[in-house]
């Protein structure tokens, strides 16, 4: 159905305090990533999930237009 994701967003594989470190700059630090190897896999899964979500949004663009005039 339009507007609903086909699959849920991937879950972060570590506890919330490590997730906070990840979003505060850990994903850009090679030393941090080496200590948390599952974060690399999560990042790849999240990018693929986001690409699929964007593709679905673009394919459903015509559903967001007026059914009579398509404007």
N, C-alpha and C positions, 0 to 999 in steps of 0.2 A: 504494500500500500504506500501511496505517496507520503513522503515526509517521515517515514519510520525507517530506521536503519535495518538492513538485512541481518547484520551480525553485530554483536556488542563490541565496544571498544576493548582492545586487549588489556588485560590486567597487568599492573606492574608486579614483577616477580619478587620484590623485596618489601619489607615493612614500610609503613608510611614515613618514618623518619629518614630512611634511605631515599625514598621517592622525593621527599623535599630537597635533599641534597642534589638529586639528579636534576630537578628543575631549576635549582639555584646555580647551576653551572657545572655540575658533575659530568653532564653529557658532552661537554666540550673539553674535558680534561682527560688525556690518555692514561694518566696514572690512576685516576678514579675509576675509569672504565676497566682497566686491567684488574682492579680489585673487585669489580662487580661485573663479571662477564655476562650474566643473564640480562643486564641492561642493554647490551649491544643487540641481542636477539629481540628484546622488547622493542627497541627503536626501529628495527627492520620491520617487525610485525605491525607496529603503529603506522609507519609510513605506508605500508601496503594497504592497511585498513583505511587510512585517510584518502589514498588515491582511489580506492574503490568507491568510497562515499562520495567523493567529488565527481567521479565518472557517472554515478547513478543520478546525482543532482543535475548534471548537464543533460543526461538523457531524458530526464523528466521535465525539462524546461517547458515543453509545450503544454504540460498539464497545469502550469501556473498561469496560463493565458486565458483570456475570455474564450469560451467555446464557440462563440458566434463569429467574432471578428479576429481572433487570435492576436489581439494587440496587448 
